[in-house]
Amino acid sequence: MTKTKEVVYDEKTIQTLDALEHIRLRTGMYIGRIGDGSNPADGIYVMLKEVIDNCVDEYIMGHGKRIVIKRRGSEMTVRDYGRGIPLGKVIECVSKINTGGKYNDDVFQFSVGLNGVGNKAVNALSSEFEVVSYRDGKFKRGLFRQGKKKEEKGGKEAKERNGTLVRFIPDPEIFDDYGWQEEYLEHRLRYYAFLNSGLTLDYNGQKFVSKNGLADLLAYELGGEPAVYDAFHCKLDRLEFAFTHTHAYGETYFSFVNGQYTNDGGTHQSAFREGVLKGVNEFAKNGFAGEDVRDGLVGAVAVKVQDPVFESQTKNKLGSTEIRSWIVNSIKEQVVLWLHKNPEEADKLLEKVKNNQRVRKELSAIKKEARERAKKVAIRIPKLIDCKVHLSDAKGKRREESTLFITEGDSAGGAMIQARDVQTQAIYSLKGKPLNTYGLGREAVYKNEELYNIMRALGVEDGLDGLRYNKVVIATDADVDGMHIRNLLLTYFLRFFEELVVSGHIYILGTPIFRVRNKSETVYCYSEAERDTAVERLRNNEVTRFKGLGEISPMEFKQFIGDDEHMTRITTGSMGDVKRALEFFMGKNTPARKEYIIENLIADIA
């Protein structure tokens, strides 16, 4: 029998951390995932967001119309021209938890969160953090390293306009080998402009500004994709929304609370959907089903709420219930008014709704047949090895960890099944290459057993409200066939469940291509460059190339789908860009595509 050492649990084992130490020790509680900057949800972008949010709050309260952001290497500097932090409280506001002006509704009515945490977290997680406040010809400056104050000074400064400057460098001790991605930075700043029409954000000389708010956001996201009618845009005191229909399938939404993008929606988004439905039905004096009115709908909604309640620390989903009826009634009223004033647009919208209704009725027989066929095969979904915790669990503590891995075949799936966390990780093994759904109608989902079972496993037949997994991870071999299967699955999701992608639920699993090892160390390499570095460092090494996921042992897989997982979240450009990309790569073969393949073909010659 193996003896275990008895652990002493007494007064000496109890620790008390100060607030900034706790932030550094439990980083994920404050900024979500840490990451390395390769994902737009990684911690460094959350840090930048926390700083910019404070600047935007100043603009919302009527102070300062310009924010200047500068990046130099890993260093970020953000300068606003608002009121400036009160000079006597500058140091406390960036270093003491639960200190800030946003507890006072007269000073900050509609803030995303309380600056009792935001700037402090950025300070604690930075190798260097500087704050300078300028007010009425005077200034106060503080310099910190890893949250600890190193310098403090103040005095007169007649040249600088009122406002606040924050400069920070994410700490490499926490964010290992990180880097800023320009694409993610520009996307975030563009959204700030859409949500705050009239505000100019200057990033390294590039200006982001919007005159028409959410109408500009829809135009940008559509990216040239033809709409059924001109978008309806309405801006009220605390509510702004815009929507139109396209010829695509499904529903796509962009929802915001006090400038915070809520990619998982919440009360305001569901109220927006209901308000549009009620408005259309009241105008048409009809009882159209929700899916008939909303299929093909692309909408954006932004609300300003005092003391918003979110369902998680990362503020991805709004939970405030008291605002629901107000949003529903406001949107219904405005939609009815707009439809009466714009008969041509109303006719186009109703024609789209009636067409949706006709297609739905034609599909009903196919749906019934697919369900009956599935019942005959098995009560449970074939090829799905499920987990115990799901995103749809109302009170599941680990619901946001729920993940479905879609694997290429039984061999890879078998290894992952043995390696997985049975609580939060489910495995779906594909039988072969999925159907290319480009150009096909929705009936293809019901007629094809594989595609139908994937939809059932995800729980998204009636929309994202039933989504069972927070992450849907495509796990294929790193070869040509694996890439093809990956593209086929992405085409399927983008064609019929685009909101699943837009909301950030689709990922690609990065698995090692090489294993380099000697008697004392093993290194897994994700590129030839990493392999070459490992070969040079490890003496008397043995190099193995993994031809497929099936060659990776369960013990090894445990690392790749555990704490050391390499995942890339799929992000999209505008809807027009997506459509053009799918048509080029997944549509009919064309001379242009043939030329592209020839120009980009790289082959290893032994």
WOQUI-V413424 format. One record per pair of residues at least 24 apart in sequence whose C-alpha atoms are under 6 Angstrom apart, sorted by sequence separation. I is the first residue (numbers start at 1). J is the second residue. D is the distance in Angstrom with one decimal. If there is no record, write none. Layout:
# WOQUI-V413424
i	j	d
I	J	D
I	J	D
This chain:
# WOQUI-V413424
i	j	d
58	82	5.5
123	147	5.0
517	541	5.3
55	80	5.6
94	119	5.3
95	120	5.1
517	542	5.4
94	120	4.8
516	542	5.7
135	162	4.9
516	543	4.6
134	162	4.8
515	543	5.7
134	163	5.3
515	544	5.0
514	544	5.5
133	164	4.5
514	545	4.5
132	164	5.8
513	545	5.8
514	546	5.9
132	165	5.1
472	505	5.9
513	546	5.3
131	165	5.7
389	423	5.6
471	505	4.9
472	506	4.9
473	507	4.6
474	508	4.9
475	509	5.1
131	166	4.6
387	422	5.2
388	423	4.8
389	424	5.3
473	508	5.4
130	166	5.7
387	423	5.3
130	167	5.0
387	424	5.4
129	167	5.7
387	425	5.4
129	168	4.4
387	426	4.8
128	168	5.6
386	426	4.5
128	169	5.4
385	426	5.6
127	169	5.7
385	427	5.1
126	169	5.2
127	170	5.9
384	427	5.8
126	170	4.3
127	171	4.3
251	295	5.7
384	428	4.5
126	171	4.5
250	295	5.0
251	296	5.5
253	298	5.9
255	300	5.6
257	302	5.8
383	428	5.5
125	171	5.8
250	296	5.3
251	297	5.1
252	298	4.8
253	299	4.9
254	300	4.6
255	301	4.9
256	302	4.5
257	303	5.1
258	304	4.9
383	429	5.4
249	296	5.1
253	300	5.6
255	302	5.8
257	304	5.9
85	133	5.7
248	296	5.2
84	133	5.2
247	296	5.9
84	134	5.6
246	296	5.2
84	135	5.8
245	296	5.2
266	317	4.9
267	318	5.7
245	297	4.4
264	316	5.5
265	317	5.1
266	318	4.4
267	319	5.9
433	485	5.8
436	488	5.6
87	140	5.7
244	297	5.9
245	298	5.9
263	316	5.6
264	317	5.1
266	319	6.0
271	324	5.6
275	328	4.2
279	332	4.1
283	336	5.6
244	298	5.6
262	316	4.3
278	332	5.8
243	298	5.6
262	317	5.3
437	492	5.8
243	299	4.1
271	327	6.0
275	331	5.1
276	332	5.9
279	335	5.3
510	566	4.9
242	299	5.6
271	328	5.1
275	332	4.6
279	336	5.2
510	567	5.6
242	300	5.3
509	567	4.7
241	300	5.5
508	567	5.6
241	301	4.2
293	353	5.1
508	568	5.2
240	301	5.8
292	353	5.4
507	568	5.4
240	302	5.2
507	569	4.3
239	302	5.9
506	569	6.0
507	570	5.5
239	303	4.6
292	356	5.0
506	570	5.7
238	303	5.7
292	357	5.1
238	304	5.0
403	469	5.2
402	469	5.0
403	470	6.0
50	118	5.4
402	470	5.4
403	471	4.6
404	472	4.9
405	473	4.7
406	474	5.0
407	475	4.9
408	476	5.2
403	472	5.9
404	473	6.0
405	474	6.0
406	475	5.7
407	476	5.8
400	470	5.5
477	548	4.9
477	549	5.6
47	122	5.4
370	446	5.7
392	468	5.2
391	468	4.9
84	162	5.8
390	468	5.2
391	469	5.0
83	162	5.7
84	163	3.9
390	469	5.7
391	470	5.7
83	163	5.2
84	164	4.9
81	162	5.7
82	163	4.5
81	163	4.1
80	163	5.3
80	164	5.5
79	164	5.7
79	165	4.3
78	165	5.7
78	166	5.3
77	166	5.7
77	167	4.2
76	167	5.6
76	168	5.5
75	168	5.9
75	169	4.7
20	124	5.5
229	345	5.8
66	199	5.9
68	201	5.9
69	202	5.9
70	203	5.8
65	199	5.0
66	200	4.8
67	201	4.9
68	202	4.7
69	203	4.7
70	204	5.1
66	201	5.9
419	554	5.0
418	554	5.8
412	549	5.1
412	550	4.2
419	557	5.9
411	550	4.8
415	554	4.6
419	558	4.7
37	178	5.5
36	178	4.1
37	179	5.2
37	180	5.6
40	184	5.8
112	258	5.3
111	258	5.9
110	258	6.0
110	304	5.9
110	305	5.9
110	306	5.4
263	503	5.0
249	496	5.5
252	499	5.1
223	574	4.9
225	576	4.5
222	574	5.4
223	575	5.9
224	576	5.3
221	574	4.3
222	575	4.8
223	576	4.5
221	575	5.8
222	576	5.5
